[in-house]
């Protein structure tokens, strides 16, 4: 029995099977053996022999016997659920799926913004009651959009906003690096951050959840926003203080919110957020794309080629 080059662990994402992922990797890497694990026992066996593994996660005990493993390619953009210290202790590199979601989530954000700009929620409500009545709308052109988080996702959003004639403000940890937005401010720049919120017609949350971003959009942040501001959250639910959001919506403090992520999540069926006409809720669905495995396979194939050449400067490396 030969040792596989790549072990694909059991997983399903957005209805896409691990078998389909394995086939996509075989197409990208025809000179490498790609093995698919279908059971826990097969996962343990393959992890003990493979050079590269890709999946959601694995446990520390399994890593103890992963003698050949050089790379664990996480199929999520976030890696907070992984036993990072164990990977470091075993000198196993870890990469993530950053960038895989860029096109589809960026399109989702644009849909959210246009939903409120053209007030499609009003049209939807009138249609339910067979009402033919003109209503006021807005224009996106000339608006200001703040994008909180300028990683691969934030940059994809800004790229797609470019053709709409809007002013953009980006928020990132290292504002000195600049970015694709017209202006950039830092997470630790309280004055700059609140000034961005105050000037924004749309505030898009596209950052991961960290100690810095948890509760970033709180009562104080909402107080800085104008009554015409719309909040769009495709990052993580706890970046926004839910109680403060509900209070703001009750008092017409903002124009509305589009939430693909919530806190808590899933959002309970009796939660107040369901009852607001000016809140669009999608069930953490912005990440759905039929091209998920294709994009992830591109990243893994690139990194396998680097490993073959002895290059450890891996794309999306987090460990």
Backbone torsions as a table, in degrees:
resi	resn	phi	psi	omega
1	UNK	NA	122.1	179.1
2	UNK	-84.1	149.2	177.8
3	UNK	-77.1	134.9	179.3
4	UNK	-73.3	152.4	174.3
5	UNK	-77.6	-40.0	-174.5
6	UNK	-133.4	129.6	176.3
7	UNK	-107.7	123.2	176.2
8	UNK	-98.6	117.1	-177.2
9	UNK	-83.3	167.2	-178.0
10	UNK	-67.4	128.5	176.7
11	UNK	-170.1	154.6	171.3
12	UNK	-135.8	132.5	177.6
13	UNK	-129.4	124.3	177.5
14	UNK	52.6	35.8	179.0
15	UNK	79.8	6.3	179.1
16	UNK	-96.8	133.7	-172.8
17	UNK	-86.8	156.2	175.4
18	UNK	-64.9	-31.4	178.2
19	UNK	-62.0	-40.7	177.7
20	UNK	-64.6	-37.4	177.3
21	UNK	-63.1	-45.0	179.9
22	UNK	-61.4	-42.1	179.3
23	UNK	-64.4	-38.1	179.1
24	UNK	-65.1	-41.0	178.0
25	UNK	-65.7	-36.8	178.0
26	UNK	-63.9	-37.4	176.8
27	UNK	-64.8	-39.0	-178.2
28	UNK	-74.9	-32.2	-173.4
29	UNK	-126.4	67.4	-174.9
30	UNK	-64.1	-20.2	-178.8
31	UNK	-94.2	6.8	180.0
32	UNK	-120.6	148.5	178.1
33	UNK	-87.7	122.2	178.6
34	UNK	-111.4	120.1	-178.2
35	UNK	-112.3	140.3	-179.2
36	UNK	-107.6	126.6	175.9
37	UNK	-90.6	130.1	-179.7
38	UNK	-111.3	-11.7	-178.5
39	UNK	-135.3	164.2	176.5
40	UNK	-59.2	-39.1	-179.8
41	UNK	-64.3	-41.0	178.1
42	UNK	-65.5	-36.7	176.8
43	UNK	-61.9	-47.2	-179.3
44	UNK	-61.3	-41.5	-179.3
45	UNK	-65.0	-48.4	-177.5
46	UNK	-65.9	-37.5	179.2
47	UNK	-66.5	-26.6	178.5
48	UNK	-77.2	-13.3	-174.8
49	UNK	-121.8	-23.8	-172.3
50	UNK	-78.3	155.0	176.3
51	UNK	-87.4	-33.0	179.7
52	UNK	-132.1	137.7	175.0
53	UNK	-128.8	148.2	178.3
54	UNK	-137.8	133.0	-177.5
55	UNK	175.9	-168.6	179.0
56	UNK	-71.5	-53.3	-172.5
57	UNK	-165.5	174.7	170.4
58	UNK	-154.1	168.3	-176.2
59	UNK	-104.0	166.9	-176.3
60	UNK	-63.2	-38.0	-179.1
61	UNK	-61.4	-41.3	179.4
62	UNK	-65.7	-36.8	179.9
63	UNK	-64.8	-26.5	180.0
64	UNK	-60.8	-26.7	-178.9
65	UNK	-108.2	8.4	-179.1
66	UNK	-88.7	68.2	-170.9
67	UNK	-67.2	-29.5	-176.4
68	UNK	-95.6	-8.0	-170.7
69	UNK	-70.8	124.0	178.0
70	UNK	-108.1	-26.3	-175.1
71	UNK	-145.1	132.3	169.4
72	UNK	-112.3	113.3	-178.7
73	UNK	-96.5	99.9	-178.9
74	UNK	-68.9	137.8	-178.2
75	UNK	-87.6	1.4	174.3
76	UNK	-104.5	156.6	172.2
77	UNK	-73.4	-36.0	178.4
78	UNK	-86.5	142.5	-179.8
79	UNK	-124.2	14.0	-178.3
80	UNK	-64.4	-19.3	-179.4
81	UNK	-85.0	-7.3	-175.3
82	UNK	-86.9	151.3	174.2
83	UNK	-78.2	73.7	-171.7
84	UNK	-56.9	-43.1	-178.1
85	UNK	-62.3	-34.3	178.8
86	UNK	-68.3	-40.3	176.6
87	UNK	-62.1	-43.1	179.2
88	UNK	-63.4	-41.5	-178.8
89	UNK	-63.3	-32.3	-179.9
90	UNK	-94.1	6.7	178.9
91	UNK	56.1	44.5	178.1
92	UNK	-108.6	122.6	178.7
93	UNK	-70.0	148.7	177.0
94	UNK	-127.6	131.6	173.8
95	UNK	-121.7	163.3	178.5
96	UNK	-122.8	-174.6	-175.5
97	UNK	-103.0	26.9	179.8
98	UNK	-56.1	135.1	179.1
99	UNK	97.0	-21.5	-179.1
100	UNK	-63.0	-35.1	-175.7
101	UNK	-88.4	-6.1	-170.6
102	UNK	-50.3	-57.6	-175.8
103	UNK	-62.0	-46.2	-174.5
104	UNK	-72.4	-40.4	179.2
105	UNK	-70.6	-35.5	176.3
106	UNK	-61.7	-40.8	176.7
107	UNK	-64.5	-38.4	178.2
108	UNK	-61.5	-43.7	179.5
109	UNK	-62.5	-44.3	178.1
110	UNK	-61.1	-40.4	176.7
111	UNK	-60.9	-42.4	177.2
112	UNK	-60.2	-46.9	-177.8
113	UNK	-64.0	-45.7	-179.9
114	UNK	-67.5	-30.3	176.5
115	UNK	-56.6	-44.5	-179.7
116	UNK	-83.9	-32.3	179.4
117	UNK	-62.2	-47.9	-179.0
118	UNK	-93.5	2.9	174.7
119	UNK	55.4	48.4	179.3
120	UNK	-63.6	-23.8	178.6
121	UNK	-66.1	-31.0	176.5
122	UNK	-69.4	-44.3	178.5
123	UNK	-61.8	-39.4	179.6
124	UNK	-63.5	-43.9	179.8
125	UNK	-65.0	-42.0	179.8
126	UNK	-66.6	-36.0	179.6
127	UNK	-63.1	-37.8	180.0
128	UNK	-62.0	-23.4	-178.5
129	UNK	-113.2	15.3	178.0
130	UNK	55.0	42.2	-177.9
131	UNK	-103.1	120.5	173.3
132	UNK	-100.7	101.1	-176.6
133	UNK	-151.2	127.4	178.1
134	UNK	-64.0	149.2	178.1
135	UNK	-142.2	157.4	-179.3
136	UNK	-71.6	147.5	177.2
137	UNK	-132.8	-177.0	178.3
138	UNK	-123.3	173.4	170.7
139	UNK	-119.6	139.9	176.9
140	UNK	-75.9	-36.0	179.1
141	UNK	-56.3	132.3	179.8
142	UNK	87.6	-4.1	178.8
143	UNK	-78.8	167.4	173.6
144	UNK	-115.6	129.3	-178.7
145	UNK	-121.8	123.1	173.2
146	UNK	-98.2	127.5	178.2
147	UNK	-110.6	112.5	-178.4
148	UNK	-88.8	106.4	-175.2
149	UNK	109.5	115.0	-178.7
150	UNK	-116.8	39.0	171.5
151	UNK	-76.5	-159.7	-179.1
152	UNK	-57.8	-39.5	-179.4
153	UNK	-68.6	-50.1	-179.7
154	UNK	-59.1	-40.0	179.7
155	UNK	-66.5	-38.1	178.0
156	UNK	-63.8	-37.7	178.5
157	UNK	-65.5	-46.2	-179.3
158	UNK	-62.9	-40.8	178.9
159	UNK	-56.5	-41.5	-176.8
160	UNK	-78.9	-21.7	175.9
161	UNK	-77.1	-19.9	-172.2
162	UNK	-55.5	-39.7	-175.3
163	UNK	-78.1	-4.0	-178.2
164	UNK	-93.1	-0.6	177.1
165	UNK	69.1	41.4	179.3
166	UNK	-109.0	158.5	169.8
167	UNK	-88.3	136.6	-178.0
168	UNK	-122.8	142.3	175.3
169	UNK	-124.4	129.0	178.5
170	UNK	-107.1	146.6	176.7
171	UNK	-119.4	124.1	-180.0
172	UNK	-147.2	167.4	-178.7
173	UNK	-69.9	-31.9	-175.5
174	UNK	-121.1	76.2	-176.5
175	UNK	-62.3	-22.0	-179.9
176	UNK	-65.5	-17.7	177.2
177	UNK	-78.3	-11.0	-178.1
178	UNK	72.4	-155.5	-179.3
179	UNK	167.1	-175.8	-176.9
180	UNK	-79.8	-4.4	-178.5
181	UNK	-86.7	164.5	179.0
182	UNK	-66.7	-32.8	176.7
183	UNK	-136.9	155.6	176.8
184	UNK	-134.9	133.8	174.8
185	UNK	-127.3	161.8	-178.4
186	UNK	-96.1	155.4	176.7
187	UNK	-60.5	-31.0	-177.4
188	UNK	-90.0	3.7	178.7
189	UNK	-95.9	87.2	-174.9
190	UNK	-58.9	-44.3	-179.3
191	UNK	-63.7	-46.8	-179.5
192	UNK	-64.7	-39.0	-179.3
193	UNK	-65.8	-46.4	-178.9
194	UNK	-71.5	-31.0	175.0
195	UNK	-64.4	-39.6	177.7
196	UNK	-64.0	-44.9	178.3
197	UNK	-59.9	-41.7	-176.4
198	UNK	-66.1	-30.0	-176.3
199	UNK	-92.4	-6.3	-168.7
200	UNK	-91.6	135.6	168.9
201	UNK	-82.0	-29.0	179.6
202	UNK	-138.2	132.3	174.5
203	UNK	-116.0	117.8	-176.6
204	UNK	-108.0	122.2	177.3
205	UNK	-93.6	113.0	-177.5
206	UNK	-133.1	29.3	-176.8
207	UNK	-108.1	158.6	174.3
208	UNK	-74.5	168.9	177.3
209	UNK	-88.6	118.5	177.3
210	UNK	-134.9	177.8	176.0
211	UNK	-60.6	-32.4	-179.5
212	UNK	-73.9	-40.1	-172.9
213	UNK	-89.7	-17.3	179.5
214	UNK	-59.8	123.0	-179.7
215	UNK	69.8	17.9	-178.2
216	UNK	-59.1	-43.1	179.2
217	UNK	-93.1	87.6	-175.6
218	UNK	-111.6	-168.5	-179.1
219	UNK	-56.2	-40.4	-179.1
220	UNK	-66.6	-40.6	179.1
221	UNK	-64.9	-43.6	178.5
222	UNK	-62.8	-33.8	179.8
223	UNK	-64.3	-29.0	178.7
224	UNK	-77.4	-24.0	-177.4
225	UNK	-75.0	150.1	177.6
226	UNK	-79.2	159.2	178.9
227	UNK	-60.6	-19.3	-179.8
228	UNK	-92.8	2.7	-177.9
229	UNK	-75.3	140.9	174.0
230	UNK	-114.6	132.5	177.2
231	UNK	-97.1	131.3	175.2
232	UNK	-122.1	122.3	-178.9
233	UNK	-120.3	109.4	172.6
234	UNK	-119.5	13.6	-179.9
235	UNK	-88.9	-96.8	176.8
236	UNK	-139.2	143.5	-176.3
237	UNK	-54.4	-48.2	-175.5
238	UNK	-69.0	-4.6	172.8
239	UNK	-65.2	-26.0	179.3
240	UNK	-107.3	131.7	174.9
241	UNK	-74.6	109.3	-173.9
242	UNK	-62.5	-42.5	179.7
243	UNK	-61.5	-40.9	179.1
244	UNK	-66.6	-37.9	177.9
245	UNK	-63.4	-46.2	179.6
246	UNK	-60.6	-44.3	179.7
247	UNK	-61.5	-40.1	-178.9
248	UNK	-67.5	-39.9	179.2
249	UNK	-66.5	-38.9	179.6
250	UNK	-62.1	-35.6	-175.7
251	UNK	-96.9	10.4	-178.0
252	UNK	58.2	34.6	-179.2
253	UNK	-74.0	-24.1	173.7
254	UNK	-135.0	164.3	-175.6
255	UNK	-73.5	-31.0	-179.4
256	UNK	169.1	-176.7	-179.2
257	UNK	-148.8	142.7	172.6
258	UNK	-116.8	116.8	-171.9
259	UNK	-120.6	112.5	172.1
260	UNK	-93.9	-18.0	176.4
261	UNK	-129.6	147.7	-176.6
262	UNK	-139.6	168.9	173.5
263	UNK	-137.2	105.9	10.1
264	UNK	-79.7	167.4	177.5
265	UNK	-141.3	130.4	-1.6
266	UNK	-62.1	152.5	-179.5
267	UNK	-74.4	122.4	-179.2
268	UNK	-56.6	146.2	-175.3
269	UNK	-63.5	-21.1	-179.8
270	UNK	-100.9	13.6	-178.1
271	UNK	-72.6	145.6	-177.3
272	UNK	-59.8	-30.2	-176.2
273	UNK	-60.3	-28.1	179.1
274	UNK	-65.0	-23.4	-170.1
275	UNK	-89.0	-7.1	-178.0
276	UNK	-86.4	129.6	177.4
277	UNK	-67.0	-25.3	-176.6
278	UNK	-100.6	26.6	175.1
279	UNK	-124.1	121.4	175.8
280	UNK	-99.9	123.9	-177.7
281	UNK	-119.9	126.8	171.9
282	UNK	-121.3	144.9	-169.9
283	UNK	-82.3	66.4	-178.9
284	UNK	51.5	47.8	-170.4
285	UNK	-106.8	-5.8	-176.6
286	UNK	-62.4	-27.8	-178.4
287	UNK	-77.0	-7.2	-177.1
288	UNK	-68.6	129.8	174.4
289	UNK	-156.1	139.3	175.7
290	UNK	-72.2	-7.9	-177.5
291	UNK	-100.3	14.3	-174.6
292	UNK	-57.6	-53.7	-176.6
293	UNK	-65.7	-35.5	179.8
294	UNK	-60.6	-46.9	-177.9
295	UNK	-69.6	-39.9	179.8
296	UNK	-67.9	-38.1	178.6
297	UNK	-62.0	-35.5	177.3
298	UNK	-60.0	-43.8	-179.4
299	UNK	-65.4	-45.9	-177.6
300	UNK	-66.3	-41.6	179.4
301	UNK	-61.1	-41.0	177.9
302	UNK	-61.8	-42.1	-177.9
303	UNK	-73.3	-34.7	176.0
304	UNK	-63.5	-40.8	177.4
305	UNK	-61.3	-38.7	178.1
306	UNK	-66.3	-42.4	178.0
307	UNK	-61.2	-39.5	178.9
308	UNK	-60.6	-29.3	-178.6
309	UNK	-94.2	2.1	-179.2
310	UNK	78.3	18.7	-178.3
311	UNK	-99.5	120.5	-179.4
312	UNK	-100.5	11.7	176.0
313	UNK	-83.9	74.6	-170.8
314	UNK	-84.8	145.6	176.2
315	UNK	-68.1	135.2	178.7
316	UNK	65.3	26.2	-178.7
317	UNK	-71.6	132.9	177.0
318	UNK	-116.6	-17.8	176.2
319	UNK	-134.8	NA	NA
